[in-house]
């Protein structure tokens, strides 16, 4: 069907009757009948095109700089968009990580069991006083130690003995037993915790302590934006180190994101093997995956920026130092965020 309005269907740019494609946006100029056949055909064209792009990206990510150069040369229909591919790699990685941590058991606190154990300890202590004349005190103390080794600590231990965010929480001397046994309001009243900030921090720590598995999963879930932030920060470091190269920031960002994609895919594959075969060398394989990522990064920046190997190794060392610093900063931010909003 012809376009009677002589305007692009997408951007409304004026076109002539002989134009098959819009000179401004490249969209086909003629109308398409919205038939079932057209919808099915367009769906499969889009799906297969997307699938082929992923295949190309998955294959070419192992060759340093190939995706980066292809994208910068303007050949952007061959691979999936680099940042979209990075997002797919993140999804694959965190999906595998969720499966890996699914069967890990954390020692979650059962408040009723803790209180019950302490009450049994108190009852045993009372009964032992009645039979102390007929029994060897050493035997009674030995039984008490073995059965209730940690129960007596609940009343003596301070629940949280540290300074955080300018608050010295140790000054309240809240016992572990009261932290688990009392409701938050009753605990604040008993120990005279008036500060709203201190109340919030204590309640969050109590929540994390009683639900460690959920807290860890919440922390892991926040790592996805931490990795994205890390990519942005390291790309900025790369930009400063190669400032004389006159490269655009996007080029450095592509380098770092491609390295992360490679490492994410390698570790995801190792986790998959571990889930299927209970891989005995799991930590070693993770280490070699990270080592492969560093080697990949070395080859990538050496070939792309064309500097001597010694100079490239020096800059790679600087990047690694900043990498660990940035990881520490980001992990701290995520830890604080996870604590405050868990």
Secondary structure, 3 states (H helix, E strand, C coil): CCCCCCECCCCCCECCCCCCECCCCCCECCCCCCCHHHHHHHHHHHHHHHHHHHHHHHHHCCCCCHHHHHHHCCCCCCCCCHHHHHHHHHHHHHHHHHHHHHCCCCCCCCHHHHHHHHHHHHHHHHHHHHCCCCCCHHHHHHHHHHHCCCCCHHHHCECCCCEECCEEHHHHCCEHHHHHHCCHHHHHHHCCCCCHHHHHHHHHHHHHHHCHHHHHHHHHHHHHHHHHHHHHHHHHHHHHHCHHHCCCHHHHHHHHHHHHHHHHHHHHHHHHHHHHHCCCCHHHHHHHHHHHHHHHHHHHHHHHHCCCHHHHHHHHHHHHHHHHHHHHHHHHHHHHHHHHHC
